[in-house]
């Protein structure tokens, strides 16, 4: 969603809220992912609250495997996830 540059503060706020509410397709880079299996994916650490957080400042684009092989261009990183290469 693109917003015009010259907006009143109210219109700018509504434009920002509208752009945040738009659904996004596909996988995105995640800082924290749900823990799907006993171990976290490669490059993630267990935060002991049912979630896995990446090591360092790098965020990966990951998607759950759902018990199937990873799609072309993706690599299995364990923990029930594939990472985009």
Order of alpha helices (4+ residues) and beta strands (2+ residues): alpha-beta-beta-beta-beta-beta-beta-beta
